[in-house]
Amino acid sequence: MSISERLAESLLSNPRADRVRTVAGLARRSARSKQGLFLAEGPQNVREALSTHVALGSFQVPATTTPRGASSALLPVLDALYVTESCLDRHPDIAQLVEAVADGAGPHRVFIRLVTDEVLKVISDAQTPQGAVAVCRIPTVSMADVLGPAGETNPHGPARLTAALCRVQDPGNAGTIIRAADAAGADAVILTSGSVDLHNPKTVRSTAGSLFHLPVLTQVEFTDLVRAAGAVGAQMLAADGYAALNLDELQDAPLTGASVACDLATPTVWLFGNEAQGLSDTEKQAAAHRVAVPLYGRAESLNVGTAATLCLYASARAQRR
């Protein structure tokens, strides 16, 4: 019997059911805060939520040998899944993961329901639902988990590469930076107070599953970030298009032997500023150095997501030499 056939026995078909209304309510920030849950929509987010759930349920190795964030305390935990039969047919890999999770027991058990397209339209925040919505628990991540000294609560030690979003307010930009940090192998992402709501459905969709790969700390006071970075000796670099220090020069220094102001291989917290205003004077002054991505063409500036990608990859390459 296929997983679709198994789930069909408890098909959720009433779009006005109390459970449907409750899940749909998670599109509102107040409901997310009250319940500690958020929505992860679309095949890619659902695939990563399922994959992470299966992986966390099967870890049998010491914490120090697992990737940073490979703990149910630091990553979102899958709580429930609502999926259409057509989605399972289109994505056999998701169907396989659903079957694995459905057979789980104990603390790893997940509430799973096959739903009709009408129900999914009510649950989903997207204009064009893509057949699957996961409900996940919001993790509790502290500064000690990311930039704290090595110890019981942080077996990996301080993060070597961190992206800090300082009042970044566009869901698409936030998602792009989180994806870039994930792709570059960063240890964590930090959103300061005044940044976009991480668990807004639009922001979650824009992360394309990376939210399930690395810890993301939210609502951080900038002064707390500065204090934590300083305590573990991590340099803070401010991405600033008007800076005199050039990212290319920093990247080329190990090859040319040139003397430069800072070493990208050093544990680093990159600061990326608000879309309209950039970094504030306070944020720039807190950084050890301000660094510009050089513009060789006629463009006036780079989108913050693009600039962040270049900066994070520059550090990632330097740290891997």
C-alpha positions, 0 to 999 in steps of 0.5 A: 500500500502506498503512502497516499493510500495509507493517508487517504483513510484519514483525508482532511477535506473540510476547509472549515474544520477547526484544525484547518482554521487553526493552522491557517491562523499561523500566518499571523504573527500573534498566533505564531508567538502564542503557539510557538509554531510557524508554517513552512510551505512548498516542496523544497521547505517541506523536503528539508523539514522532513529530511532534517526531522529524519536526520535528527531522529537518527543521530547516534554520534557525539554532539562535537562530530555533528554539524553545528545546529544538528540538534532539535534545540537549535533547528525548527522541529517538524510538528505536523504535515499537510500534503495533497495526493498530487504533491506526493505523486509529483515528488516521490522523494517527498513521498518516501520521506513522508513514509519514513516519518509516518512510521516513526514513533515516540518523540519523533512522531509527526501528525500527518494528514492528506488534504484536498486542494480546497483545504490546502488553499485555506492553510497556505499563505501563498497565492498559488499553493504547491501542495504541501505545508509543514507546521514546525516548532520555533526553536529557542536559540541563544547567543551562547549557542552561536558565539559562546565559548566552547562548553556543554551548551556549545560543544563546537565553540564560537562560530567561525563565520556568522551573518548578522542582518542589521534591520534588514526588513525585506523577506526576500533579502533576508531569505537570500542572505540565509541561503547564502550563509547556508551555501557558504558553510556559515555557522549561524545567522543573526537578525537584530531587533528591527529586522523582518519577522523570520517566521513570516510565511514569505520569509520562510519561503524565501529561505528555500529550506535553509532555515532547517540547516543552520541556527538563526537567532532573532530579535538580538540587541546590537549591543549584545551582538557586539559584546558576544563577538568581542568576548570570543575574539571574533572580528566584526566586518561591516559591508559598506559600499563607501568603504576604502577597504576593498573586498578583492584586496583582502581576498588577493592578499594571501596570493600577492603577499600584500599587507592588508588591514584584516585577515578574512580567515579570522573568525568573522561576524559580517554586518549587513544593513537595512535596504534603504539606509544601510548600516547606521553610524553606530553599527559601522563604528562597532565594526573592526573594519568597513569593507566595500565590494568593488563595482567595476561597471556602472551600477550604483550599488548592489542589493544587500543579498548580493553583497552578502553572498560575495562577502560570505563566500570570500570569508568561507574561501579564506577559512578553507585555505 
